[in-house]
C-alpha cells in the first residue's frame, strides 16, 4: 500500500515529462512555456491583448504557431473586446480559424460578460458605477449596430432586470417611452437607467438622444419612476447625460 502514492507520482511525472517534450518539439524557442509562466505568475497586465488571444488559440490549435493569427484578429476586429464579441461566422471567415478556435474565443467573451454582469448585480448600481460602465463596454462598445437597453432598479437601486429593447441598424434604433414605463410598472421597478451605444465610436450625444431622454423622464415622473441617467457607450469611451448636465 505504501508504494501506491509513489507509483502514482511516478506516472504523473512521466506524463508531464512527455507533455514537456511534446511542447518543446512544437515550440523549440520555449515561447509558449514563457507565455504560460507569465500568465500564471503575473497580474492582469502580464499579457498584451494579442497574447491573450494567442494563448486561447494555443489551446484550440496546438500544432501551429498562432502568434501571427492572434495579431491578425486584433487588427481585423479592432481590439480584444472586438474579437471576443465577434460573430463566430466572422471569425471562421478568417483563414486558420475553424470551429474549435472560434468556440474558444466565444466562450472567453461569454465568461467576461457574465463575470461583469455578476459584479454589477452584487452592489447598488449607483454605488458601483465603474463596474456598470465596464460591463456595458464589454457588452456594447464594439457592436456594429445600435443597441438600446434599459436597466430597471428596485428601491435600493439594485438591478432587477437588464432588458435589451432594440437592436437597430448601423445608425438608428427605436426607444418606445410607453413600453419602457409600462415594463417598469409591471416588474415594480422604482428607477431605471437608459443605455445605448454609438457604432461610430464616439459617445457624444445627439439632440435626439437628449430629447427622448427628457420625454421618458417626464413620463416616469408622472408615475413615480425615476430615470437616473442615460449612458451612451462608444469605443472611444462613454457619456453620462446626467454628468454632462444635459438632463
VONUPA-608154 format. One record per residue: residue in three letters; x, y, z of N, C-alpha, C, O, CB in turn. Coordinates in steps of 0.001 Angstrom, whole numbers, padded with zeros to 6 digits, always signed. Glycine has a CB too. Layout:
BEGIN
ALAXYZXYZXYZXYZXYZ ...
This chain:
BEGIN
UNK+000827-001206+000000+000000+000000+000000+000858+001251+000000+000502+002241-000639-000933+000008+001205 UNK+002011+001226+000724+002846+002410+000808+003466+002796-000511+003879+003940-000698+003916+002202+001810 UNK+003536+001827-001453+004162+002109-002750+003202+002782-003724+003645+003349-004723+004688+000824-003362 UNK+001875+002731-003451+000915+003228-004434+001029+004721-004698+001022+005122-005862-000471+002917-003981 UNK+001135+005575-003664+001274+007005-003946+002519+007317-004755+002483+008156-005655+001302+007788-002657 UNK+003629+006643-004438+004870+006890-005167+004720+006463-006618+005227+007132-007519+006046+006148-004509 UNK+004019+005338-006854+003806+004852-008208+002955+005837-008993+003208+006111-010166+003145+003469-008189 UNK+001931+006367-008309+001071+007353-008967+001872+008602-009334+001733+009130-010438-000117+007729-008056 UNK+002710+009072-008406+003535+010250-008661+004485+010016-009829+004696+010903-010656+004328+010625-007410 UNK+005056+008811-009890+005990+008497-010974+005277+008535-012319+005820+009036-013303+006637+007116-010753 UNK+004055+008002-012356+003289+008012-013600+002935+009447-014003+003006+009811-015177+002008+007164-013449 UNK+002551+010256-013004+002209+011646-013302+003424+012397-013808+003333+013165-014766+001638+012341-012063 UNK+004587+012171-013151+005816+012836-013591+006181+012431-015006+006622+013259-015803+006968+012514-012645 UNK+005995+011142-015317+006321+010663-016664+005411+011313-017691+005846+011688-018780+006201+009131-016742 UNK+004123+011440-017322+003176+012084-018242+003547+013535-018463+003496+014021-019592+001743+011986-017706 UNK+003922+014241-017391+004311+015647-017522+005568+015780-018361+005699+016717-019150+004529+016280-016142 UNK+006502+014837-018192+007731+014866-018997+007406+014712-020475+007974+015408-021315+008702+013754-018549 UNK+006485+013794-020795+006095+013600-022189+005469+014872-022754+005734+015257-023892+005115+012421-022315 UNK+004633+015516-021940+003997+016758-022401+005032+017836-022662+004922+018591-023627+002974+017256-021372 UNK+006055+017908-021788+007096+018917-021977+007906+018638-023228+008268+019559-023960+008016+018971-020762 UNK+008185+017380-023471+008929+017003-024671+008109+017328-025916+008625+017857-026900+009293+015501-024640 UNK+006815+016998-025847+005931+017272-026980+005860+018774-027250+005969+019214-028395+004519+016708-026717 UNK+005674+019566-026168+005594+021015-026334+006912+021573-026847+006916+022481-027677+005214+021688-025014 UNK+008026+021046-026365+009330+021535-026812+009515+021280-028301+010113+022082-029018+010461+020867-026014 UNK+008981+020129-028756+009081+019843-030183+008274+020807-031026+008679+021166-032132+008631+018440-030459 UNK+007105+021237-030490+006263+022189-031221+006733+023622-031028+006429+024503-031832+004813+022060-030775 UNK+007476+023840-029953+007851+025196-029568+009325+025219-029155+009643+025418-027983+006946+025714-028413 UNK+010211+025016-030116+011635+024905-029771+012210+026151-029107+013197+026052-028377+012425+024604-031004 UNK+011617+027318-029342+012132+028539-028726+011672+028694-027284+012196+029541-026561+011704+029745-029529 UNK+010699+027892-026852+010185+027999-025489+009201+029139-025297+008889+029504-024164+011317+028167-024539 UNK+008709+029706-026394+007806+030862-026310+006521+030525-025561+006077+031295-024709+007467+031369-027711 UNK+005931+029393-025873+004669+029032-025226+004851+028835-023728+004013+029260-022933+004096+027762-025852 UNK+005932+028199-023352+006201+027975-021929+006384+029298-021195+005887+029471-020082+007449+027095-021748 UNK+007098+030228-021820+007303+031543-021186+005985+032304-021082+005722+032974-020084+008333+032377-021983 UNK+005164+032194-022119+003867+032859-022104+003006+032325-020966+002365+033086-020241+003150+032672-023448 UNK+003004+030998-020823+002225+030382-019759+002739+030806-018389+001950+031070-017482+002260+028862-019887 UNK+004069+030873-018237+004646+031259-016957+004274+032697-016597+003959+032991-015444+006166+031099-016991 UNK+004311+033587-017582+003923+034982-017336+002464+035069-016932+002100+035855-016057+004176+035846-018583 UNK+001630+034262-017568+000207+034250-017250-000022+033798-015808-000796+034415-015075-000551+033334-018222 UNK+000643+032734-015409+000426+032163-014089+001019+033008-012970+000471+033049-011868+001004+030783-014035 UNK+002116+033672-013237+002816+034411-012192+002494+035903-012177+002713+036574-011169+004291+034227-012353 UNK+001977+036423-013283+001752+037853-013385+000336+038262-013036-000496+037421-012696+002075+038316-014759 UNK+000062+039563-013122-001262+040095-012860-002043+040295-014141-001771+039652-015155-001164+041396-012107 UNK-003023+041197-014088-003907+041425-015224-003174+041960-016451-003627+041777-017581-004996+042382-014831 UNK-002043+042622-016225-001326+043237-017346-000108+042413-017764+000758+042905-018487-000888+044652-016976 UNK-000044+041165-017311+001119+040342-017629+001187+039965-019102+002267+039702-019630+001106+039093-016791 UNK+000024+039940-019771-000024+039618-021195-000646+040774-021963-001602+041399-021503-000819+038314-021440 UNK-000094+041050-023132-000697+042034-024027-001984+041454-024610-002217+040248-024529+000293+042442-025162 UNK-002818+042315-025199-004103+041843-025736-003927+040723-026757-004650+039727-026725-004859+042999-026376 UNK-002957+040890-027668-002787+039857-028692-002271+038559-028084-002501+037480-028632-001829+040340-029784 UNK-001568+038660-026942-001059+037446-026296-002177+036683-025590-002116+035459-025479+000048+037798-025293 UNK-003199+037398-025110-004369+036717-024545-005065+035907-025632-005431+034750-025422-005355+037738-023914 UNK-005243+036525-026787-005833+035806-027925-004945+034632-028313-005432+033531-028571-006033+036756-029137 UNK-003650+034873-028353-002710+033815-028724-002828+032624-027781-002828+031476-028225-001274+034349-028720 UNK-002930+032897-026467-002992+031789-025515-004271+030970-025695-004240+029743-025603-002906+032317-024082 UNK-005374+031634-025946-006614+030910-026206-006502+030060-027467-006967+028920-027502-007781+031887-026334 UNK-005883+030622-028496-005724+029876-029742-004774+028693-029575-004935+027663-030229-005216+030797-030844 UNK-003781+028845-028694-002849+027737-028448-003578+026490-027964-003214+025368-028315-001791+028151-027422 UNK-004617+026700-027150-005354+025546-026623-006234+024907-027693-006557+023722-027613-006214+025966-025428 UNK-006621+025699-028697-007505+025187-029749-006745+024720-030978-007220+023858-031717-008499+026248-030149 UNK-005552+025293-031200-004738+024935-032367-003330+024602-031872-002412+025405-032046-004709+026104-033433 UNK-003150+023446-031268-001868+023134-030614-000713+022869-031572+000443+022905-031150-002039+021945-029738 UNK-000983+022608-032820+000071+022209-033746+000606+023359-034592+001289+023120-035588-000438+021129-034645 UNK+000311+024592-034219+000650+025706-035095+001091+026918-034290+000613+027142-033178-000538+026067-035982 UNK+002003+027696-034856+002368+028988-034280+001216+029950-034543+000945+030306-035690+003720+029533-034882 UNK+000536+030370-033469-000681+031167-033641-000466+032652-033340-001423+033426-033351-001775+030625-032748 UNK+000765+033053-033074+001004+034472-032794+000585+035363-033972-000109+036355-033748+002485+034700-032470 UNK+000980+035049-035230+000531+035896-036343-000989+035937-036471-001559+036971-036818+001135+035403-037647 UNK-001641+034818-036191-003093+034750-036284-003736+035633-035207-004733+036309-035464-003575+033288-036147 UNK-003165+035621-034015-003694+036460-032928-003583+037934-033283-004519+038704-033065-002947+036179-031610 UNK-002443+038324-033828-002258+039724-034236-003232+040098-035357-003749+041214-035385-000801+039964-034697 UNK-003475+039181-036261-004392+039426-037368-005809+039650-036852-006526+040517-037351-004365+038253-038360 UNK-006212+038865-035849-007551+039001-035284-007730+040358-034611-008767+041002-034767-007822+037878-034283 UNK-006720+040787-033866-006786+042096-033217-006909+043186-034271-007686+044128-034118-005541+042337-032329 UNK-006142+043050-035331-006186+044048-036408-007542+044033-037113-008098+045086-037425-005058+043790-037427 UNK-008059+042854-037356-009325+042726-038088-010509+043258-037294-011371+043943-037844-009571+041274-038452 UNK-010556+042939-035979-011720+043299-035175-011470+044493-034257-012359+044902-033511-012150+042119-034353 UNK-010275+045045-034311-010027+046319-033660-009508+046287-032251-008829+047223-031827-011225+047065-033663 UNK-009803+045241-031509-009385+045200-030106-009679+043805-029537-010262+042951-030205-010116+046310-029270 UNK-009259+043605-028294-009539+042351-027602-011052+042148-027465-011566+041067-027753-008860+042335-026210 UNK-011756+043185-027025-013214+043085-026885-013876+042839-028235-014866+042113-028325-013783+044362-026245 UNK-013327+043448-029282-013872+043233-030615-013780+041783-031043-014704+041259-031665-013160+044102-031613 UNK-012679+041129-030718-012511+039705-031041-013496+038870-030244-014152+037986-030794-011064+039240-030757 UNK-013605+039146-028939-014488+038362-028078-015961+038544-028441-016767+037639-028222-014269+038742-026627 UNK-016315+039696-028988-017700+039962-029354-018017+039632-030808-019157+039783-031246-018021+041398-029090 UNK-017021+039186-031550-017221+038909-032973-018145+037707-033175-018143+036761-032387-015871+038660-033664 UNK-018919+037769-034233-019767+036643-034596-018873+035461-034990-017917+035642-035745-020741+037028-035760 UNK-019169+034256-034492-018348+033092-034838-018174+032886-036335-017125+032427-036786-018951+031860-034244 UNK-019204+033226-037105-019096+033071-038562-018070+034037-039133-017359+033706-040082-020461+033297-039235 UNK-017992+035238-038553-016972+036198-038990-015582+035705-038613-014631+035868-039377-017229+037588-038372 UNK-015467+035109-037444-014174+034557-037020-013733+033437-037959-012577+033384-038379-014257+034032-035569 UNK-014669+032543-038282-014323+031406-039135-014126+031794-040589-013697+030982-041408-015389+030355-039041 UNK-014442+033043-040901-014154+033543-042240-012700+033906-042429-012272+034233-043535-015005+034734-042537 UNK-011929+033848-041334-010503+034153-041391-009720+032858-041530-009956+031902-040791-010048+034938-040133 UNK-008806+032827-042458-008015+031620-042707-007274+031199-041439-006577+032000-040814-007013+031853-043862 UNK-007437+029937-041075-006770+029412-039886-007686+029275-038689-007361+028568-037735-005625+030288-039523 UNK-008848+029953-038730-009812+029862-037633-010930+028903-038014-011723+029168-038917-010388+031256-037283 UNK-010972+027784-037303-012041+026821-037521-012970+026827-036313-012844+027671-035425-011469+025399-037773 UNK-013894+025888-036288-014948+025898-035276-014396+025855-033850-014877+026578-032978-015879+024726-035496 UNK-013385+025008-033609-012838+024870-032255-012225+026176-031769-012433+026571-030622-011788+023756-032214 UNK-011476+026844-032628-010851+028109-032250-011911+029185-032046-011822+029963-031095-009836+028554-033319 UNK-012914+029242-032924-013986+030226-032774-014731+030010-031463-015109+030972-030795-014963+030149-033962 UNK-014943+028752-031094-015635+028442-029842-014800+028867-028630-015349+029346-027637-015951+026937-029765 UNK-013480+028695-028707-012607+029105-027603-012676+030607-027380-012690+031067-026238-011162+028684-027877 UNK-012720+031373-028461-012815+032822-028351-014203+033242-027862-014328+034166-027059-012504+033480-029701 UNK-015229+032569-028343-016594+032910-027940-016821+032644-026457-017459+033446-025775-017603+032120-028769 UNK-016301+031519-025948-016526+031197-024536-015810+032184-023631-016280+032473-022531-016060+029773-024228 UNK-014672+032705-024086-013965+033724-023300-014805+034992-023207-014877+035615-022149-012584+034041-023924 UNK-015437+035372-024311-016308+036545-024307-017513+036356-023405-017892+037271-022673-016768+036856-025711 UNK-018118+035175-023451-019268+034879-022596-018868+034954-021130-019591+035527-020314-019846+033488-022923 UNK-017723+034379-020794-017248+034394-019408-017006+035825-018922-017357+036171-017795-015957+033567-019277 UNK-016406+036648-019776-016136+038040-019393-017440+038791-019131-017539+039534-018154-015321+038756-020494 UNK-018438+038606-019990-019707+039309-019807-020443+038838-018561-021025+039648-017839-020590+039120-021025 UNK-020421+037539-018308-021127+037023-017127-020455+037495-015842-021134+037852-014880-021179+035483-017159 UNK-019137+037497-015825-018421+037971-014648-018729+039441-014392-018977+039840-013254-016910+037763-014816 UNK-018712+040251-015464-019002+041676-015313-020444+041886-014847-020707+042750-014010-018756+042419-016640 UNK-021376+041099-015386-022780+041235-015001-022990+040870-013538-023741+041543-012832-023661+040359-015888 UNK-022328+039803-013075-022470+039411-011673-021904+040478-010745-022442+040711-009662-021772+038072-011419 UNK-020819+041126-011165-020245+042208-010365-021239+043345-010220-021364+043928-009143-018944+042720-010997 UNK-021951+043668-011303-022957+044734-011268-024105+044359-010337-024624+045216-009622-023494+045019-012684 UNK-024501+043105-010337-025644+042677-009532-025343+042642-008042-026269+042674-007232-026100+041318-009979 UNK-024081+042579-007662-023721+042404-006253-023963+043649-005406-024224+043529-004209-022277+042008-006148 UNK-023884+044833-005992-023991+046076-005239-025028+046998-005880-025365+046833-007052-022622+046778-005158 UNK-025542+047985-005101-026400+049001-005725-025679+049641-006910-024503+049990-006814-026809+050086-004692 UNK-026383+049791-008011-025750+050232-009252-025078+051592-009106-023970+051793-009602-026774+050286-010364 UNK-025742+052525-008431-025177+053864-008316-023933+053893-007444-023130+054822-007534-026207+054813-007761 UNK-023769+052882-006603-022590+052812-005734-021447+052039-006377-020337+052018-005845-022955+052167-004408 UNK-021705+051410-007506-020667+050654-008205-020692+051055-009683-020779+050211-010575-020878+049103-008035 UNK-020614+052341-009907-020795+052893-011244-019745+052395-012230-020068+052064-013371-020760+054398-011185 UNK-018489+052340-011791-017439+051908-012702-017642+050467-013139-017364+050122-014288-016078+052067-012050 UNK-018126+049618-012229-018410+048221-012593-019485+048172-013663-019421+047348-014575-018850+047404-011354 UNK-020477+049054-013556-021533+049113-014570-020968+049539-015914-021268+048928-016940-022644+050076-014138 UNK-020146+050590-015911-019555+051066-017165-018689+049978-017793-018717+049793-019009-018717+052341-016923 UNK-017928+049262-016985-017093+048169-017502-017954+047101-018163-017626+046610-019244-016253+047543-016370 UNK-019047+046747-017515-019966+045741-018056-020553+046196-019387-020602+045427-020347-021095+045452-017056 UNK-020994+047439-019438-021600+047955-020663-020591+048026-021798-020929+047752-022949-022198+049331-020416 UNK-019349+048394-021476-018310+048439-022514-018045+047043-023074-017930+046865-024286-017004+049041-021949 UNK-017949+046063-022188-017702+044692-022637-018801+044221-023576-018540+043546-024571-017593+043744-021439 UNK-020027+044585-023247-021167+044054-023988-021524+044847-025235-022065+044281-026186-022350+043997-023098 UNK-021230+046167-025256-021811+047003-026289-020836+047830-027125-021152+048195-028257-022759+047901-025669 UNK-019665+048129-026586-018802+049128-027228-018401+048758-028645-018169+049640-029472-017565+049334-026406 UNK-018315+047464-028937-017773+047058-030228-018822+046477-031166-018490+045833-032161-016683+046056-030021 UNK-020093+046710-030841-021149+046295-031759-021133+047188-032996-020832+048378-032904-022533+046347-031066 UNK-021455+046616-034146-021517+047426-035371-022947+047840-035698-023230+048316-036798-020921+046653-036549 UNK-023843+047654-034734-025207+048158-034854-025589+048798-033527-024924+048578-032515-026209+047018-035244 UNK-026637+049572-033527-027048+050272-032319-027939+049387-031458-028902+048793-031945-027773+051570-032673 UNK-027606+049308-030175-028386+048516-029219-028890+049438-028120-028150+050276-027605-027536+047349-028618 UNK-030151+049274-027771-030746+050048-026688-031160+049084-025585-031790+048060-025851-031968+050888-027190 UNK-030804+049412-024353-031192+048582-023225-031657+049468-022083-031299+050643-022003-030026+047679-022776 UNK-032456+048891-021209-032906+049591-020016-032534+048751-018800-032819+047554-018745-034442+049865-020064 UNK-031897+049392-017831-031566+048752-016566-032626+049168-015551-032689+050334-015161-030121+049140-016081 UNK-033447+048232-015128-034509+048511-014164-034003+048227-012750-033412+047179-012492-035775+047663-014474 UNK-034241+049166-011840-033705+049084-010483-034828+049072-009444-035918+049595-009675-032753+050256-010215 UNK-034532+048461-008297-035517+048486-007208-035293+049720-006331-034521+050607-006694-035426+047187-006353 UNK-035956+049776-005196-035862+050963-004341-034481+051138-003727-034127+052235-003294-036893+050887-003242 UNK-033688+050045-003687-032300+050130-003201-031312+050346-004342-030098+050276-004147-031929+048859-002434 UNK-031841+050608-005530-031032+050809-006741-030218+049576-007119-029151+049682-007724-030097+051985-006547 UNK-030728+048429-006761-030132+047173-007227-030798+046762-008530-031988+046994-008740-030275+046048-006158 UNK-030008+046150-009395-030508+045742-010702-031491+044586-010576-031167+043549-009997-029350+045351-011617 UNK-032694+044765-011119-033661+043664-011117-033921+043138-012525-034382+042009-012698-034972+044117-010484 UNK-033625+043961-013528-033795+043485-014903-032909+044311-015833-032905+045541-015782-035289+043570-015344 UNK-032173+043619-016668-031367+044247-017723-031997+043804-019037-031802+042671-019476-029816+043837-017634 UNK-032750+044700-019658-033540+044319-020836-033048+045037-022091-032985+046265-022140-035027+044631-020605 UNK-032705+044250-023090-032415+044817-024411-033745+045041-025099-034507+044097-025307-031477+043878-025265 UNK-034030+046289-025456-035335+046593-026055-035246+046853-027548-036269+046902-028231-035951+047793-025373 UNK-034020+047023-028069-033902+047265-029501-032501+046935-029973-031521+047347-029352-034252+048718-029840 UNK-032397+046202-031058-031157+046013-031786-031390+046599-033165-032042+045984-034009-030727+044494-031852 UNK-030851+047798-033392-031151+048524-034604-030155+048293-035716-029322+047388-035655-031228+049959-034310 UNK-030256+049130-036736-029320+049086-037846-028084+049881-037451-027889+050194-036277-029961+049647-039154 UNK-027258+050204-038425-025994+050873-038132-026186+052197-037424-025392+052543-036549-025223+051091-039398 UNK-027233+052958-037782-027340+054305-037230-028737+054673-036720-029045+055858-036587-026928+055288-038264 UNK-029576+053692-036437-030885+054046-035902-031402+052942-035010-031063+051771-035183-031877+054325-037030 UNK-032223+053325-034056-032856+052364-033171-034144+052988-032660-034393+054177-032859-031910+051956-031992 UNK-034947+052189-032010-036238+052673-031536-036295+052615-030016-035984+051585-029418-037386+051851-032148 UNK-036691+053715-029394-036934+053753-027959-038399+054131-027778-038810+055229-028153-035968+054770-027220 UNK-039180+053233-027210-040603+053465-027061-040905+053787-025603-040814+052920-024734-041417+052241-027538 UNK-041264+055036-025347-041488+055518-023982-042551+054704-023262-042355+054304-022115-041889+056984-024000 UNK-043663+054457-023918-044773+053752-023269-044355+052364-022814-044663+051957-021694-045967+053649-024217 UNK-043652+051631-023679-043240+050267-023337-042244+050258-022181-042297+049378-021322-042626+049576-024558 UNK-041341+051230-022157-040334+051288-021090-040988+051531-019740-040689+050838-018768-039302+052388-021379 UNK-041876+052509-019677-042537+052825-018417-043496+051710-017999-043601+051386-016816-043290+054150-018534 UNK-044193+051126-018976-045102+050012-018663-044327+048843-018056-044790+048228-017095-045855+049549-019936 UNK-043155+048532-018608-042350+047427-018074-041894+047727-016664-041882+046838-015812-041139+047157-018969 UNK-041518+048967-016406-041094+049342-015056-042213+049114-014048-041974+048608-012952-040648+050808-015023 UNK-043423+049485-014416-044568+049293-013523-044894+047811-013358-045257+047357-012273-045795+050044-014057 UNK-044760+047077-014438-045086+045643-014415-044200+044874-013448-044673+043968-012762-044953+045048-015811 UNK-042916+045226-013386-041981+044479-012536-041716+045174-011200-040921+044692-010393-040667+044274-013271 UNK-042379+046300-010970-042220+047003-009698-040917+047754-009571-040401+047913-008464-042331+046043-008581 UNK-040370+048221-010687-039114+048982-010645-039378+050387-010116-040401+050999-010423-038458+049049-012054 UNK-038442+050885-009317-038555+052234-008775-037776+053243-009607-038038+054444-009547-038067+052263-007338 UNK-036814+052744-010385-035958+053638-011165-035399+052875-012356-035515+051653-012441-034806+054217-010293 UNK-034794+053616-013271-034191+052967-014429-033051+053810-014976-032950+055008-014712-035239+052721-015518 UNK-032205+053153-015738-031112+053813-016449-031215+053402-017911-031266+052213-018224-029704+053437-015841 UNK-031246+054374-018793-031254+054106-020231-029818+053959-020715-028920+054654-020240-031988+055240-021010 UNK-029611+053068-021646-028272+052853-022202-028389+052572-023690-029264+051814-024110-027543+051685-021479 UNK-027525+053169-024487-027390+052718-025866-025965+052999-026343-025229+053766-025723-028434+053419-026789 UNK-025598+052377-027431-024247+052536-027962-024266+053312-029269-025280+053367-029965-023587+051173-028169 UNK-023130+053905-029586-022937+054567-030874-021924+053762-031682-020738+053766-031352-022459+056049-030688 UNK-022360+053079-032721-021430+052284-033525-020319+053108-034160-019281+052562-034532-022181+051564-034600 UNK-020524+054417-034288-019485+055272-034865-018240+055327-033992-017153+055659-034466-020023+056676-035078 UNK-018403+054999-032705-017275+055020-031778-017327+056176-030808-016894+056034-029664-015993+055074-032537 UNK-017844+057318-031226-017932+058495-030362-019183+058420-029495-020269+058169-030016-017938+059790-031202 UNK-019061+058631-028185-020236+058591-027320-020954+059937-027207-021851+060087-026378-019834+058125-025951 UNK-020578+060895-028014-021195+062216-027935-022698+062117-028204-023099+061560-029226-020531+063186-028937 UNK-023534+062644-027309-024984+062523-027500-025505+063420-028611-024989+064512-028847-025704+062849-026214 UNK-026527+062940-029277-027195+063736-030294-028342+064496-029650-028702+064239-028501-027702+062848-031456 UNK-028920+065441-030403-030087+066155-029908-031247+065194-029660-031997+065343-028696-030502+067245-030897 UNK-031382+064206-030546-032449+063205-030383-032252+062392-029110-033227+062059-028436-032497+062264-031600 UNK-031000+062064-028767-030716+061325-027530-031229+062101-026318-031834+061530-025411-029196+061058-027390 UNK-030979+063400-026318-031386+064242-025195-032899+064381-025140-033497+064311-024066-030735+065624-025296 UNK-033513+064575-026291-034957+064784-026337-035730+063549-025883-036683+063668-025113-035380+065166-027742 UNK-035330+062361-026351-036054+061158-025956-035861+060876-024473-036762+060365-023808-035594+059957-026788 UNK-034679+061210-023956-034429+061020-022524-035347+061911-021707-035938+061457-020727-032958+061315-022179 UNK-035473+063160-022092-036349+064093-021376-037798+063636-021429-038540+063795-020460-036226+065501-021963 UNK-038200+063070-022556-039563+062560-022700-039828+061405-021738-040892+061337-021122-039811+062109-024141 UNK-038855+060493-021611-039013+059343-020709-038968+059796-019257-039699+059267-018420-037916+058288-020970 UNK-038113+060774-018949-038051+061318-017589-039408+061870-017174-039879+061617-016066-036975+062418-017491 UNK-040029+062623-018067-041325+063227-017762-042395+062156-017582-043213+062248-016667-041736+064204-018871 UNK-042399+061141-018446-043379+060063-018322-043179+059294-017021-044148+058909-016367-043283+059108-019521 UNK-041930+059074-016651-041653+058376-015405-042042+059188-014183-042551+058646-013202-040198+058020-015331 UNK-041801+060490-014247-042117+061356-013104-043604+061295-012761-043963+061308-011583-041707+062808-013400 UNK-044456+061230-013748-045898+061192-013523-046332+059930-012784-047373+059912-012128-046633+061289-014845 UNK-045521+058869-012896-045874+057581-012288-044923+057184-011160-044953+056047-010689-045883+056495-013348 UNK-044087+058116-010735-043201+057853-009605-042006+056987-009926-041464+056323-009042-043963+057220-008524 UNK-041586+056983-011182-040424+056192-011605-039293+057148-011978-039455+058009-012842-040782+055252-012812 UNK-038163+056986-011325-037024+057880-011527-036139+057396-012670-035804+056214-012747-036203+057995-010242 UNK-035767+058299-013543-034778+057996-014579-033453+058587-014115-033250+059800-014175-035209+058572-015994 UNK-032557+057727-013654-031291+058197-013089-030363+058796-014133-029684+059791-013880-030591+057065-012391 UNK-030340+058174-015321-029337+058605-016298-029634+057980-017649-030449+057066-017774-027911+058229-015832 UNK-028957+058496-018638-028897+057882-019958-027420+057818-020312-026765+058849-020463-029738+058690-021042 UNK-026907+056623-020442-025480+056403-020701-025297+055982-022150-025968+055073-022641-024891+055329-019738 UNK-024377+056659-022824-024051+056323-024210-022664+055694-024235-021710+056250-023691-024111+057587-025136 UNK-022564+054549-024860-021317+053790-024917-020732+053846-026319-021453+053675-027302-021547+052329-024491 UNK-019437+054083-026414-018739+054045-027694-017348+053481-027513-016861+053387-026386-018670+055439-028320 UNK-016709+053110-028586-015341+052591-028478-014389+053617-027878-013370+053259-027288-014833+052160-029848 UNK-014725+054885-028031-013849+055945-027536-014132+056325-026084-013471+057204-025532-013986+057166-028408 UNK-015103+055671-025469-015425+055979-024082-016925+055934-023836-017652+055218-024524-014878+057344-023705 UNK-017386+056697-022858-018806+056741-022576-019209+058152-022190-018365+058978-021843-019174+055750-021467 UNK-020507+058420-022253-021037+059728-021872-022261+059505-020991-023170+058757-021351-021397+060590-023133 UNK-022273+060157-019841-023428+060179-018959-024135+061519-019170-023556+062574-018911-023011+059972-017451 UNK-025382+061478-019638-026100+062717-019858-026288+063482-018546-026288+064713-018535-027453+062435-020509 UNK-026445+062760-017456-026599+063433-016161-025307+064135-015761-025331+065287-015329-027011+062425-015072 UNK-024169+063435-015906-022882+064021-015538-022555+065245-016396-021865+066164-015956-021773+062978-015672 UNK-023066+065236-017625-022831+066346-018532-023833+067490-018318-023743+068521-018984-022897+065859-019968 UNK-024782+067314-017398-025771+068346-017141-026805+068487-018237-027425+069542-018374-025093+069642-016944 UNK-026999+067433-019022-027911+067500-020162-029324+067050-019807-030259+067241-020585-027381+066655-021296 UNK-029471+066454-018634-030810+066069-018159-030931+066423-016675-031975+066186-016067-031075+064535-018388 
